[in-house]
Amino acid sequence: MDKPSHINDSTFDFLLQSFSSQGDTPMPAVIWRADLVKNEIDFLNDHVIPGLEDGVGQLLQDAAVAAKMLAADDRSVFERFQKRLHQNQPVSEILRARGRDGVMRWLYILGSPDPERSFCYVGLLADCTSLADAILRRGSHAGLAEHLELFSNPVFMVHVGSREVVATNGAARKRLAIDPGGRSISLDELLGANTETYLRDIYERLLFDLSWNGLVEIRTTTGDTLTCTARVRAYDRDGRHLLWFSLTPRVQAPPADAYRRPALPKECERRLAVAASLDDLLNVIMDCQPETGRVDAALLSQIFISRGQVVVTGVGAPFHDLHEHHTHSYVGSIAENIDLYNLDHLIVSDTSKSIKPIDWALFIPRGIRSYCAVPFYYEQALRDVMIFCSTAPNAFAPDDVLPYLVLAESIWPHLSRIVGDLTQQTTPH
């Protein structure tokens, strides 16, 4: 089979319809859900692809393993899939992967934002090797409207030239009261609650990057205004230039008093005040943690977004071999997730489920199974992340993190004394 894997998505769209038409028989695909905030993946059924077995998990979780399994021509396709997954954008890709039995298989990956859980993503991965030739000959004649009905969240398409909505799914018709089968609806009408400057920035990003993610105000035809997280991408079909919009409700931030911090013991405050290095600060934190649920290691990540780097310092047995000022890319880091979703803390319950590069590079090889990360902002810029690590899975729960939030916040006043003026902070050499 020598067909290139860069194939128009619509050619393979009928596969999903074939799967869903099988009634009560098991779906012949691996079904999974990814939490994009925690960067965890769960497999939702027991389907096994012969020759791949546990290789499916490795393919979806570990980029280094994926690079070895995939056909060379398809690595860029997989990178595109990963990018769309982390941007919470729908994706449909075909690629080839070689299993442990040496056989190169054609795999179909389909994914979309989870309609039931905010910032989660659901997908399937199926072996379509035996069907690929027939699919390529058959093609697909499904209409655009039918494709949009694959999604449960509001989705609509806009013609770039006329700026009019040309297709909607049921959720968009119900939630936004827009139906191109009735009166014509313009994009300007839907986005009229946003400023011209904001819209100009969106269109500029679409022009150069062909996609955009962010918050928009959607004005429904009934006069209501909804704040939504939008995923927009350019899409060409049958010679028409279209924009694809997918909307999800905005996640409300917790109230400012949602967390009430208990006081830090006086002895811990005294030791922090005389600490002379980052290691000293972290060792105080390790000694002053709560008696129940004690962690095995602590790590401070200094963030340099402009340089695309995070620099980490760790204490505890798992980090005994960690060199001072150990550096990782900001892309794929914990800090990137915290900044992207504006989190006040992040709990990862089981790193073995992770799809985040830094977990596989830094935490998993050192036996870290779960962690709680707390950010520190300086003049609205993310500067540091304090990470409490455990070699046991599920070591942290949302109701039990208050002591760690207190410990993290206790070191912030001492950082400028040890690492210098935060306004002048640069990457250590």
C-alpha positions as semicolon CSV with decimal commas, in nm:
position;residue;x (nm);y (nm);z (nm)
1;M;0,000;0,000;0,000
2;D;0,194;0,301;-0,127
3;K;-0,065;0,575;-0,096
4;P;0,063;0,877;0,099
5;S;-0,094;0,923;0,440
6;H;-0,171;1,294;0,389
7;I;-0,526;1,227;0,274
8;N;-0,826;1,457;0,281
9;D;-1,011;1,399;0,608
10;S;-1,350;1,373;0,441
11;T;-1,241;1,057;0,258
12;F;-1,240;0,866;0,586
13;D;-1,531;1,032;0,767
14;F;-1,766;0,744;0,694
15;L;-1,552;0,519;0,918
16;L;-1,708;0,673;1,227
17;Q;-2,055;0,609;1,086
18;S;-1,953;0,247;1,019
19;F;-1,839;0,208;1,378
20;S;-2,152;0,360;1,528
21;S;-2,379;0,145;1,311
22;Q;-2,261;-0,180;1,463
23;G;-2,539;-0,186;1,724
24;D;-2,459;-0,382;2,038
25;T;-2,138;-0,535;1,905
26;P;-1,814;-0,397;2,053
27;M;-1,675;-0,099;1,867
28;P;-1,354;-0,209;1,685
29;A;-1,149;0,084;1,812
30;V;-0,961;0,198;2,120
31;I;-1,169;0,470;2,287
32;W;-0,992;0,724;2,507
33;R;-1,044;1,049;2,694
34;A;-0,772;1,307;2,768
35;D;-0,790;1,571;3,040
36;L;-0,612;1,867;2,879
37;V;-0,561;2,051;3,207
38;K;-0,402;1,758;3,390
39;N;-0,262;1,607;3,067
40;E;-0,390;1,263;3,163
41;I;-0,533;1,000;2,932
42;D;-0,778;0,721;3,021
43;F;-0,867;0,430;2,797
44;L;-1,241;0,370;2,808
45;N;-1,272;0,023;2,660
46;D;-1,074;-0,301;2,637
47;H;-1,033;-0,323;2,261
48;V;-0,687;-0,444;2,155
49;I;-0,530;-0,386;1,814
50;P;-0,338;-0,706;1,730
51;G;0,033;-0,641;1,695
52;L;0,016;-0,315;1,890
53;E;-0,139;-0,417;2,225
54;D;0,013;-0,179;2,485
55;G;0,184;0,005;2,199
56;V;-0,135;0,207;2,154
57;G;-0,086;0,366;2,495
58;Q;0,280;0,435;2,424
59;L;0,193;0,586;2,087
60;L;-0,052;0,833;2,241
61;Q;0,154;0,914;2,551
62;D;0,525;0,914;2,471
63;A;0,644;1,122;2,175
64;A;0,981;0,943;2,166
65;V;0,816;0,601;2,131
66;A;0,573;0,737;1,872
67;A;0,862;0,864;1,659
68;K;1,007;0,511;1,649
69;M;0,675;0,342;1,568
70;L;0,549;0,579;1,298
71;A;0,637;0,579;0,932
72;A;0,880;0,864;0,870
73;D;0,637;1,043;0,636
74;D;0,365;1,034;0,899
75;R;0,551;1,189;1,194
76;S;0,443;1,537;1,091
77;V;0,084;1,409;1,073
78;F;0,112;1,283;1,430
79;E;0,261;1,614;1,544
80;R;-0,038;1,788;1,386
81;F;-0,271;1,552;1,574
82;Q;-0,094;1,628;1,904
83;K;-0,109;2,003;1,842
84;R;-0,482;1,992;1,772
85;L;-0,542;1,772;2,074
86;H;-0,364;2,014;2,309
87;Q;-0,547;2,308;2,148
88;N;-0,877;2,120;2,204
89;Q;-0,953;2,120;1,831
90;P;-1,130;1,841;1,639
91;V;-0,896;1,619;1,444
92;S;-0,919;1,334;1,194
93;E;-0,594;1,179;1,071
94;I;-0,463;0,867;0,901
95;L;-0,112;0,744;0,978
96;R;0,098;0,430;0,967
97;A;0,260;0,265;1,268
98;R;0,473;-0,050;1,293
99;G;0,383;-0,291;1,574
100;R;0,606;-0,532;1,763
101;D;0,518;-0,797;1,506
102;G;0,689;-0,585;1,239
103;V;0,369;-0,519;1,045
104;M;0,303;-0,161;0,932
105;R;-0,061;-0,077;1,001
106;W;-0,285;0,205;0,888
107;L;-0,442;0,374;1,191
108;Y;-0,735;0,612;1,198
109;I;-0,736;0,873;1,479
110;L;-1,051;1,073;1,538
111;G;-1,090;1,321;1,824
112;S;-1,298;1,615;1,937
113;P;-1,368;1,825;2,248
114;D;-1,562;1,627;2,506
115;P;-1,921;1,763;2,501
116;E;-1,974;1,654;2,864
117;R;-1,653;1,773;3,033
118;S;-1,485;2,110;2,996
119;F;-1,124;2,101;2,871
120;C;-1,145;1,728;2,808
121;Y;-1,102;1,554;2,475
122;V;-1,242;1,224;2,349
123;G;-1,110;1,015;2,066
124;L;-1,082;0,678;1,903
125;L;-0,796;0,495;1,738
126;A;-0,873;0,212;1,499
127;D;-0,682;-0,023;1,273
128;C;-0,816;0,046;0,923
129;T;-0,551;-0,145;0,729
130;S;-0,794;-0,393;0,573
131;L;-1,034;-0,112;0,480
132;A;-0,792;0,150;0,349
133;D;-0,785;0,041;-0,016
134;A;-1,163;0,019;-0,033
135;I;-1,200;0,354;0,139
136;L;-0,964;0,524;-0,103
137;R;-1,162;0,385;-0,399
138;R;-1,501;0,461;-0,250
139;G;-1,451;0,815;-0,117
140;S;-1,720;0,992;0,079
141;H;-2,021;1,188;-0,036
142;A;-2,154;1,284;0,304
143;G;-2,269;1,645;0,319
144;L;-2,122;1,918;0,535
145;A;-2,426;1,936;0,761
146;E;-2,405;1,564;0,833
147;H;-2,041;1,603;0,938
148;L;-2,126;1,875;1,189
149;E;-2,377;1,647;1,359
150;L;-2,083;1,436;1,481
151;F;-2,038;1,700;1,754
152;S;-2,265;1,758;2,053
153;N;-2,135;2,108;2,132
154;P;-2,242;2,406;1,916
155;V;-2,059;2,398;1,582
156;F;-2,120;2,609;1,272
157;M;-1,950;2,696;0,943
158;V;-1,914;3,043;0,790
159;H;-1,844;3,123;0,424
160;V;-1,548;3,362;0,419
161;G;-1,659;3,557;0,112
162;S;-2,018;3,626;0,214
163;R;-1,949;3,609;0,592
164;E;-2,274;3,415;0,627
165;V;-2,337;3,098;0,828
166;V;-2,380;2,812;0,579
167;A;-2,412;2,509;0,811
168;T;-2,492;2,439;1,176
169;N;-2,540;2,136;1,397
170;G;-2,835;2,071;1,625
171;A;-2,657;2,210;1,932
172;A;-2,588;2,541;1,756
173;R;-2,945;2,569;1,636
174;K;-3,076;2,501;1,987
175;R;-2,826;2,701;2,196
176;L;-2,759;2,993;1,961
177;A;-3,092;2,996;1,775
178;I;-2,913;3,013;1,438
179;D;-3,041;2,817;1,140
180;P;-2,918;2,892;0,786
181;G;-3,227;2,708;0,663
182;G;-3,433;3,003;0,791
183;R;-3,314;3,362;0,766
184;S;-2,951;3,430;0,675
185;I;-2,717;3,488;0,971
186;S;-2,393;3,685;0,934
187;L;-2,070;3,636;1,127
188;D;-2,075;4,009;1,206
189;E;-2,409;3,962;1,380
190;L;-2,286;3,667;1,587
191;L;-1,963;3,842;1,693
192;G;-2,109;4,192;1,730
193;A;-2,052;4,198;2,106
194;N;-1,672;4,185;2,061
195;T;-1,457;4,493;1,994
196;E;-1,329;4,560;1,643
197;T;-0,969;4,545;1,767
198;Y;-1,024;4,202;1,922
199;L;-1,189;4,068;1,606
200;R;-0,909;4,211;1,390
201;D;-0,657;4,016;1,599
202;I;-0,860;3,697;1,551
203;Y;-0,878;3,740;1,174
204;E;-0,506;3,817;1,158
205;R;-0,427;3,494;1,342
206;L;-0,656;3,298;1,109
207;L;-0,487;3,451;0,806
208;F;-0,137;3,350;0,912
209;D;-0,190;3,043;1,131
210;L;-0,522;2,910;0,989
211;S;-0,654;2,855;1,343
212;W;-0,741;3,048;1,658
213;N;-0,847;2,957;2,014
214;G;-0,984;3,193;2,276
215;L;-1,281;3,356;2,444
216;V;-1,551;3,526;2,235
217;E;-1,887;3,682;2,307
218;I;-2,155;3,517;2,090
219;R;-2,477;3,714;2,036
220;T;-2,766;3,476;1,967
221;T;-3,056;3,566;1,739
222;T;-3,277;3,585;2,049
223;G;-3,065;3,871;2,187
224;D;-2,871;3,677;2,452
225;T;-2,493;3,707;2,479
226;L;-2,290;3,399;2,569
227;T;-1,923;3,394;2,671
228;C;-1,768;3,090;2,504
229;T;-1,434;2,929;2,450
230;A;-1,407;2,913;2,071
231;R;-1,193;2,701;1,845
232;V;-1,181;2,839;1,492
233;R;-1,001;2,693;1,193
234;A;-0,986;2,762;0,821
235;Y;-1,142;2,490;0,608
236;D;-1,161;2,450;0,229
237;R;-1,432;2,235;0,077
238;D;-1,553;2,205;-0,282
239;G;-1,368;2,521;-0,378
240;R;-1,523;2,724;-0,096
241;H;-1,322;2,896;0,178
242;L;-1,493;2,839;0,514
243;L;-1,435;2,903;0,883
244;W;-1,520;2,626;1,129
245;F;-1,639;2,741;1,475
246;S;-1,666;2,509;1,777
247;L;-1,796;2,656;2,103
248;T;-1,790;2,538;2,465
249;P;-1,922;2,714;2,777
250;R;-1,665;2,920;2,965
251;V;-1,536;2,764;3,287
252;Q;-1,604;3,002;3,574
253;A;-1,307;3,085;3,794
254;P;-1,346;2,995;4,163
255;P;-1,432;3,282;4,397
256;A;-1,141;3,466;4,555
257;D;-1,218;3,324;4,899
258;A;-1,257;2,966;4,778
259;Y;-0,942;2,865;4,962
260;R;-0,878;2,971;5,322
261;R;-0,512;2,929;5,410
262;P;-0,408;2,817;5,759
263;A;-0,101;2,984;5,908
264;L;0,251;2,844;5,862
265;P;0,426;2,733;6,184
266;K;0,660;3,000;6,327
267;E;0,965;2,770;6,316
268;C;0,916;2,717;5,944
269;E;0,892;3,091;5,889
270;R;1,217;3,142;6,085
271;R;1,403;2,879;5,879
272;L;1,275;3,025;5,551
273;A;1,397;3,370;5,655
274;V;1,757;3,245;5,696
275;A;1,763;3,009;5,396
276;A;2,058;3,091;5,170
277;S;1,973;2,893;4,852
278;L;1,687;2,740;4,660
279;D;1,785;2,400;4,798
280;D;1,758;2,543;5,150
281;L;1,409;2,679;5,080
282;L;1,291;2,350;4,935
283;N;1,434;2,148;5,222
284;V;1,244;2,367;5,469
285;I;0,929;2,301;5,269
286;M;0,994;1,926;5,284
287;D;1,043;1,938;5,661
288;C;0,734;2,151;5,725
289;Q;0,482;1,954;5,520
290;P;0,176;1,801;5,693
291;E;0,222;1,470;5,872
292;T;-0,049;1,303;5,666
293;G;0,003;1,256;5,295
294;R;0,372;1,349;5,303
295;V;0,545;1,390;4,967
296;D;0,875;1,240;4,857
297;A;1,024;1,535;4,669
298;A;0,980;1,905;4,601
299;L;1,075;2,096;4,289
300;L;1,080;2,465;4,201
301;S;1,042;2,554;3,833
302;Q;1,153;2,904;3,730
303;I;0,968;3,018;3,419
304;F;1,126;3,209;3,129
305;I;0,849;3,227;2,870
306;S;1,030;3,474;2,644
307;R;1,321;3,230;2,618
308;G;1,093;2,927;2,590
309;Q;1,251;2,761;2,895
310;V;1,179;2,640;3,245
311;V;1,468;2,588;3,488
312;V;1,409;2,339;3,771
313;T;1,569;2,280;4,110
314;G;1,464;1,975;4,313
315;V;1,522;1,811;4,650
316;G;1,430;1,467;4,780
317;A;1,551;1,119;4,686
318;P;1,386;1,108;4,339
319;F;1,585;1,417;4,237
320;H;1,924;1,319;4,381
321;D;2,074;1,314;4,029
322;L;1,911;1,635;3,910
323;H;2,177;1,885;3,811
324;E;2,149;2,243;3,934
325;H;1,953;2,466;3,695
326;H;1,820;2,167;3,497
327;T;1,650;2,311;3,186
328;H;1,343;2,201;2,989
329;S;1,139;2,353;2,710
330;Y;0,848;2,571;2,821
331;V;0,637;2,402;2,553
332;G;0,503;2,083;2,702
333;S;0,576;2,197;3,058
334;I;0,349;2,214;3,363
335;A;0,382;2,593;3,352
336;E;0,240;2,604;3,000
337;N;-0,077;2,428;3,116
338;I;-0,112;2,647;3,423
339;D;-0,073;2,963;3,216
340;L;-0,302;2,841;2,937
341;Y;-0,591;2,757;3,169
342;N;-0,525;3,025;3,435
343;L;-0,505;2,769;3,717
344;D;-0,437;2,842;4,082
345;H;-0,303;2,487;4,119
346;L;-0,278;2,169;3,916
347;I;-0,307;1,811;4,044
348;V;-0,185;1,518;3,835
349;S;-0,312;1,197;3,992
350;D;-0,119;0,942;3,788
351;T;0,172;1,030;3,561
352;S;0,147;0,687;3,393
353;K;-0,159;0,829;3,215
354;S;0,023;1,145;3,110
355;I;0,045;1,286;2,759
356;K;0,277;1,569;2,868
357;P;0,641;1,561;2,748
358;I;0,794;1,687;3,073
359;D;0,629;1,405;3,271
360;W;0,800;1,145;3,052
361;A;1,131;1,334;3,051
362;L;1,156;1,439;3,417
363;F;0,902;1,276;3,649
364;I;0,823;0,924;3,524
365;P;1,190;0,813;3,490
366;R;1,244;0,917;3,855
367;G;0,942;0,726;3,984
368;I;0,715;1,026;4,041
369;R;0,355;0,903;4,010
370;S;0,156;1,210;4,117
371;Y;0,214;1,576;4,194
372;C;0,052;1,905;4,292
373;A;0,181;2,222;4,122
374;V;0,122;2,577;4,256
375;P;0,207;2,886;4,043
376;F;0,349;3,223;4,146
377;Y;0,278;3,533;3,937
378;Y;0,477;3,855;3,946
379;E;0,313;4,160;3,785
380;Q;0,063;3,926;3,612
381;A;0,340;3,716;3,454
382;L;0,397;3,353;3,554
383;R;0,742;3,339;3,715
384;D;0,765;3,021;3,926
385;V;0,584;2,694;3,987
386;M;0,623;2,499;4,311
387;I;0,569;2,124;4,256
388;F;0,510;1,872;4,535
389;C;0,588;1,518;4,416
390;S;0,493;1,170;4,538
391;T;0,608;0,827;4,428
392;A;0,254;0,702;4,494
393;P;-0,038;0,764;4,257
394;N;-0,338;0,967;4,376
395;A;-0,141;1,131;4,658
396;F;-0,333;1,458;4,626
397;A;-0,701;1,543;4,632
398;P;-0,864;1,885;4,579
399;D;-0,996;1,888;4,936
400;D;-0,652;1,816;5,086
401;V;-0,420;2,059;4,904
402;L;-0,456;2,362;5,132
403;P;-0,142;2,285;5,338
404;Y;0,061;2,264;5,018
405;L;-0,083;2,590;4,888
406;V;0,031;2,751;5,214
407;L;0,380;2,600;5,186
408;A;0,416;2,718;4,827
409;E;0,303;3,070;4,906
410;S;0,543;3,087;5,201
411;I;0,853;3,076;4,980
412;W;0,752;3,351;4,735
413;P;0,868;3,643;4,958
414;H;1,215;3,486;4,982
415;L;1,279;3,418;4,614
416;S;1,390;3,769;4,520
417;R;1,645;3,760;4,804
418;I;1,792;3,435;4,673
419;V;1,758;3,453;4,294
420;G;1,771;3,833;4,258
421;D;1,532;4,103;4,144
422;L;1,240;3,934;3,970
423;T;1,210;4,223;3,730
424;Q;1,566;4,151;3,612
425;Q;1,546;3,773;3,627
426;T;1,727;3,591;3,348
427;T;1,804;3,231;3,272
428;P;2,080;3,104;3,503
429;H;2,405;3,004;3,336
